Amino acid sequence: MTLSTIICIGMAGSGKTTFMQRLNSYFRSSKKEVPYVINLDPAVLIVPYGCNIDIRDSIKYNKVMETYGLGPNGAIVTSLNLFSTKIDQVIKLVETKNDKYEHVIIDTPGQIECFVWSASGAIITESFASTFPTVIAYIIDTPRNTNPTTFMSNMLYACSILYKTKLPMIIVFNKTDVKKEDFAREWMTDFEAFQTAIMNDQESNESANGSGYMNSLINSMSLMLEEFYSQLDVVGVSSYTGDGFDSFLKAVDDKVIEYETYYKQERERILREKEAKEKKRKEKSLSGLMKDLGLNDKSSGDSKKQENNNNSEVEVISDIEEDENDGFVEPDIEETTDNEFKSQREYTFPENDRLEGEITDKSYPDLQKRYQAAFESQAKPASSSVAEDIAKYIRQ
Ligand SMILES: Nc1nc2c(ncn2[C@@H]2O[C@H](COP(=O)(O)OP(=O)(O)OP(=O)(O)O)[C@@H](O)[C@H]2O)c(=O)[nH]1
């Protein structure tokens, strides 16, 4: 069995959380399958579905605001940053579930830009995508996108996410119990129908929208979007009634195959290119450093070896920690509102490592020693004349 990941992204209020709740219950009732559920929204008050991993267990959003003096969005980004420092542990934990689960479903913050455009959002997405076949479900509030201009803006956002994440994407028109997604399908396949919608919109808003600039911009963009539409699967669902979830899961299966046949190779190629570039950059900066230190080629070769040796010994913080607790700690039951789901929780950060993410001597007792050893092995010894000069200077 191969685990695949579905990351739900969408504008605030598009219905991501309700969609996750329905998807979770749909898996259980219709597919007789239990999905592995992750909540990455640190600011949500109540999560109405059972979570296996909840960012709120590790990071207290209110405390992040207080501690760092941040506003709501800054605190979401900072919370994600803190969480992303431990993403390797989360991935390792999820990997151990490979035999038991088929799907991991992930809810993201409603403030879409906090996740999509932040470094941590990229790290989290990338970590999942490089370990499991990963699909983006872009959730759209259908009734609110009946205006062609709003529709176009939303599609451009989806387009930018597709090109940023380089992952297969399913456009999910949610709330079809209120408004069917047919109009959107038509706009996505028939350029003239979309032009007509724009013209109608222009006529009805003539007084408010005097200049035709916006509409001509939209016209040209819609041509560009044709290419984007061709890469998408489109489904209409109602998270209220459960309508359309069959098609959604079918689309997920198709996209997983697409991931395996196309995206995976493409990602690996990009990764190889990145690694080669990084290697070149490191070599260049190392030779620059050696030159600055006045070392000749032979010694620089030795130093390179030494550096490589040191690098191979360096562990990431979480590796050190892992030896101690393997990523599992007791969940903090009292502090959350959704106690009924708490028993499923599997992952929080260790208590002394919460929030500030500060590396203390207590948490990592040998870190200081290792830094010292690395420093001593790398540092250039001061010549005796320099030492004398320094001593003279101190005596003065
Ligand atoms: N009619 C209808 N309403 C829905 C549907 N899905 C969600 N809603 C409503 O849309 C509103 C927003 O839903 P949420 O699930 O909270 O949306 P969200 O995207 O998670 O919101 P944020 O996390 O705040 O960004 C709520 O009032 C839901 O009840 C649906 O399929 N049909």
The ligand as a Tripos MOL2 file, in Angstrom:
@<TRIPOS>MOLECULE
LIG
   32    34     1     0     0
SMALL
NO_CHARGES

@<TRIPOS>ATOM
      1 N1        -24.0160   25.6110    1.7950 N.pl3     1 LIG1
      2 C1        -22.8100   25.1670    2.0690 C.ar      1 LIG1
      3 N2        -22.0620   25.8010    2.9760 N.ar      1 LIG1
      4 C2        -20.8270   25.3350    3.2580 C.ar      1 LIG1
      5 C3        -20.3010   24.1990    2.5980 C.ar      1 LIG1
      6 N3        -19.0500   23.9960    3.0640 N.ar      1 LIG1
      7 C4        -18.8070   24.9560    3.9800 C.ar      1 LIG1
      8 N4        -19.8790   25.7690    4.1170 N.ar      1 LIG1
      9 C5        -20.0050   26.9370    5.0070 C.3       1 LIG1
     10 O1        -19.0200   27.8730    4.6420 O.3       1 LIG1
     11 C6        -18.5470   28.5410    5.8100 C.3       1 LIG1
     12 C7        -17.0340   28.4280    5.8950 C.3       1 LIG1
     13 O2        -16.7050   27.0640    6.0810 O.3       1 LIG1
     14 P1        -15.3460   26.5920    6.7800 P.3       1 LIG1
     15 O3        -15.2970   25.1290    6.6290 O.co2     1 LIG1
     16 O4        -15.2270   27.1600    8.1450 O.co2     1 LIG1
     17 O5        -14.3350   27.3130    5.8210 O.3       1 LIG1
     18 P2        -12.7450   27.4230    5.9380 P.3       1 LIG1
     19 O6        -12.2450   27.6170    4.5660 O.co2     1 LIG1
     20 O7        -12.2070   26.3060    6.7170 O.co2     1 LIG1
     21 O8        -12.6300   28.7350    6.7660 O.3       1 LIG1
     22 P3        -11.2810   29.3390    7.3920 P.3       1 LIG1
     23 O9        -10.5170   28.2140    8.0170 O.co2     1 LIG1
     24 O10       -11.7920   30.3460    8.3660 O.co2     1 LIG1
     25 O11       -10.5930   29.9400    6.2570 O.co2     1 LIG1
     26 C8        -19.2400   27.9110    7.0010 C.3       1 LIG1
     27 O12       -20.3330   28.7050    7.3490 O.3       1 LIG1
     28 C9        -19.7200   26.5790    6.4520 C.3       1 LIG1
     29 O13       -20.8580   26.1400    7.1000 O.3       1 LIG1
     30 C10       -21.1320   23.5440    1.6120 C.ar      1 LIG1
     31 O14       -20.7630   22.5640    0.9780 O.2       1 LIG1
     32 N5        -22.3630   24.0720    1.4140 N.ar      1 LIG1
@<TRIPOS>BOND
     1     1     2 1
     2     2     3 ar
     3     2    32 ar
     4     3     4 ar
     5     4     5 ar
     6     4     8 ar
     7     5     6 ar
     8     5    30 ar
     9     6     7 ar
    10     7     8 ar
    11     8     9 1
    12     9    10 1
    13     9    28 1
    14    10    11 1
    15    11    12 1
    16    11    26 1
    17    12    13 1
    18    13    14 1
    19    14    15 2
    20    14    16 1
    21    14    17 1
    22    17    18 1
    23    18    19 2
    24    18    20 1
    25    18    21 1
    26    21    22 1
    27    22    23 2
    28    22    24 1
    29    22    25 1
    30    26    27 1
    31    26    28 1
    32    28    29 1
    33    30    31 2
    34    30    32 ar
@<TRIPOS>SUBSTRUCTURE
     1 LIG1         1 GROUP 0 **** ****
